[in-house]
Amino acid sequence: MHAPFHEPVRERGSGPIRVLVADDQALLRGSFRVLLETSPGLVVVGEAGTGAQAVELARRERPDVVLMDVRMPEMDGIEATRRIRSAPETAAVSVLILTTFDLDAYVYAALRAGASGFLLKDTPPADLLAAIGVVASGEALLAPTVTRRLIAEFARLPEPGRPLGRELDGTTEREREVLTLIARGLSNTEIAEHLHLSPATVKTHVGHLLTKLQARDRTQLVIAAYESGLVTAAHRPGR
């Protein structure tokens, strides 16, 4: 079963969401184009058959979202994601990874490369469209099964608390509570209910965490929570 995704209000710009489709299979690219261009508020600005083409088109077109396949010739989707997200001119482009391979290594590598979301290609069309809206508005998105696998991946890290190079010392106790719940996969609304706070207050705490931890998005906050040792596998959600 796939949990439904709810499309948020678009906040990062006016007009339709501009999408670049990157997949090495022409039939799939065409299918995505038809789906997206027949959906209100979305427009396809290009198609790429390789990772290198995706990087070049992202620089040229500056899309809001790239639908990125993992396995492509010349350059895979993870390296393409890394190059897009690390280049100043395309750093604001959100990348939504789409793949048939539900593998821990892909999830972890894609998120470390800067991807804002990770979905399987068997995701229902309505959920895919909503997911594009989520990442276009600046949020991060993980399918529930992927969240569970990501947590399992962190459980296998030999030494929790090392690689990020940024401490949590500058965060408040309340911010660490919010960060813990983000790492468990809760939405802002769910966090507000859990901590008996207003959604606006939770949003403020999330903003402070992004700034203090120098994180690009919510997904990087999840990584920070696990790699700092704040959250461990013992806290994995039973959802």
Summary of the structure (lengths in Angstrom):
residues: 239
radius of gyration: 17.3
end to end distance: 12.3
largest distance: 50.5
contacts: 764
relative contact order: 0.12
helix: 48%
strand: 13%
